[in-house]
């Protein structure tokens, strides 16, 4: 089937040169079993390309054989890995040797990425698609493949011309050896051919040292026909100094009989001082003893082809957006630096890996075009500090890299990193908008122990991760401990993913929340713990941030809610009565942003048969303020269910009172950091007093976290703080121990 925009006719009509000649638009074949993917990409490409689509590998092969597309884009998600096999089959088929074959895959699937490279794909497009960059890369690939096909055709034609011309020369040389009369006749024909040929012809008598240069040969170099030249110096004296040895080597190889033909590409100086690329071909005539006595041939101006090759080589090794060296070129230079460090004990290099802090936020909020301009301006700032011996490259996305050669140890590398930070103290101007940008930098000092460029970049990435974890806008130097830390973190992440599969390794502890007035239990906060089969109890400080970063926190949160609801029903059955208290469950920012959060919570509570009034949800202040309007809508749904709502860690974020008073909240929880220093820091005391007054004015209850001393309890009680929790009352305990605490506190029967 074919996918093309309704304006196809207008697009095709527009692709006509002023001569009136029709130009076929590039034809693209999309292969995916996902109809939505086909429709989306089809619409993106239809304005500039003729688009065919197929939903499986066999249909795609038949379509490609029939339509001969310029590019084939294959979704790696085709069933049974047929996308990879289709790519491999097409790469091996001669009819598709000029066709760009591209694989689409998810950016997170490293195994698919490796397999795509193995099956010979021309390029890889990552999902989800960025329209502007996708179209630019498609255009670049089509341009590259078109140029390669043109070069192949030109080379074939050139080789044919060489063969034809060589055959003519061989025949002429054979005729010369027969008789003097035949020689004169051949010379006459040669002169006539030289006059009409587009190539420059030359004839060198090796015995006399005289060289005949045709008028066209002289014209190629900007000289007139009457220029009196007959010496080899007029030729070899103009060859580029860097190419002289190469030309002499090729000429000697032919004259010595090691090569059948003199064939050489090199640079030669034009009369105006510029250098032209030429291709010189020739064949020697030998006497009866096999000694060369004469050599003749032609010279072609191949400058346009060479310039095109250089341009293509530059495009292949440089980033299209910023013009900086791309990953391939940078890695090549890094390999050279590694090799040099292994040869010399005094040589040191360093690699700085940079990325733009919060670039994704800029890209998502201001658009990809704005993001591209930001990347361009960022690259200019970094390049401004570059020394002549350094290399600044772009690895992709907002990730840049600097290779410092002849660096003065780690101190010198850190100085360059600081210069980069200083460079961005002044704002960037992007499309008339002033932008303040910071960058995080990972620093690696190159040593002889490195053998692979990938290892250097891996360690730089590790240091970059540490720099971002330490607060962004800073640089960190790599050390071996970082690598072990990252490996440990990766192991922990994999183990956490396995644990989330059935949540059997998780357990809940409950910390009581009491009335500061009469010490009666008001509720419990449910706190998740991870009982690792090998590591034992893993600190929440280790796995909770990791769960939030990997979005594993949401399934864990739903498990906590289900488990807490079951535990509450068990408490009521054991107590033999309805309990006048609640259980609070923490919601992370990621979970709070889920569109189906309210419906999932309602379903869990309904299945557990728990009174919704007995469930409180704790949301951090930062999560509420990230998108106040969305927070208001979500909290309103919870209030309609009669679920209690609490602001956790109050005072640590940046709440706006204009929004806070609009939210349907029940409780403010003051962060423990204010409570623990309250007795020694008068400012904290005043902050807590102000928060208590604010809660009272807003009609909210206030819970003080982290109460550990009776003095703290008395002070909070004096401030009319109603509720508290902390080790003064109880540490977090198991569900069974919580029931025992509850029975003792409420004087319930066994």
Secondary structure by P-SEA (a helix, b strand, c coil): ccccccaaaaaaaaccccccbbbbcbbbbbbcccaaaaaaaaaacccccbbbbbccaaaaaaaaaaccccbbbbccccccaaaaaaaaaaaaccccccbbbbbbbbcccaaaaaaaaaacccccccccccaaaaaaaaaaaaaaaaaaaaaaaaaaaaaaaaaaaaaaaaaaaaaaaccaaaaaaaaaaaaaaaaaccbbbbbbcccccbbbbcaaaaaaaccccccccccaaaaaaaccccaaaaaaaaaaaaaacccccccccccccccccbbbbbbbbbbbbbcccccccccccccccaaaaaaaaaaaaaaaccccccccccaaaaaaaaaaaaaaaaacccbbbbbbbbbbcaaaaaaaaccaaaaaaaaaaaaaaaaccccccbbbbbccccbbbbbbcccccaaaaaaaaaaaaaaaccccccccbbbbbbbbbbbbbbccccccaaaaaaaaaaaaaaaaaacccbbbbbcaaaaaaaaaaaaaaaaaaaaacccccbbbbbbbbbccccccccbbbbbbbbbccccccccccccaaaaaaacaaaaaaaaaaaaaaaaaaaaaaaaccccccbbbbbbccccccccaaaaaaaaaaaaaccccccbbbbbccccccccaaaaaaaaaaaaaabbbbbbcccccccccaaaaaaccccbbbccccccccccccaaaaaaaaaaaaaaaaacbbbbbcccccaaaaaaaaaacccccccccccccccaaaaaaaaaaaacccc
